Amino acid sequence: MNTKRVADMTIDDLKAFVTQVVEEKLQPAPRDPRSLQEILESIDRHMRTPPPGSKSTLELLREDRDR
């Protein structure tokens, strides 16, 4: 199927495309080989801690909103 636009597809092309997308979505996601404990420890190690005195996320959101 080489068409690029849905408007240019035949009904059969569209059905095949939808079927392909649904089949792809039904495939199980790859499983992370790490244990839950390893994943949680990794999250803790990689969590960003802002420097003291930094603005909170709420303050940053308010600044963006008020611009």
N, C-alpha and C positions, 0 to 999 in steps of 0.2 A: 504494500500500500504506500504509494509515493505522494498522495495528496497532502497538502499542508493545511487547508482550511476545511472546517466542518461543512461549510456551505457547498463545497465542491465534492463532498463524499456522496456515494450512493448509499442507500439504506443498508445494503449488505456490508459495505466498507465501515459504516458507522457501527453496526452491530458487532463486527469483528473487532473494531477498536475498543468498544465498551467491554466486550468479553475479555480482551487482553488486559485491560486496566484492572478489571475486577479480579482476574486470576492473579495478577501481580500483587494486589493488595491482600489477597487471601493467603499468601505465602507467609509462613511464620518468620518473625524477626530473628536475626542471628542472636544466639545466646552468648552473653558475656561469660567467659570461662572463669572469671574471678568469683570468689564467694561474696556474699552480702557484706560480711565484715571487711573484706579487702576493699570493696567499693566505697563503703562509708569512711574508711581510713584515708582513701585517696581523696575523697571530697574534703575531709578535714585538712589534709596537707595542702590542697590547692585553693582553699578558701582565701579570698582576699580580705585582709583586715585594713581598713583605711587608717591613715595616720591620725593621732590625737588632734582634735580641733577641726577636723574635716566636717563639711556640711553633711547632714543626713540626707538620705535618699528623698525624704519628704521635702526638705528644703530645696534640693536640686529640682524636683518636679515642679514645685511652686514657682521657682525662678523661670523655668521653661514656659510654664503656663502664662505667666505674667508678661512675657516678652511681647 
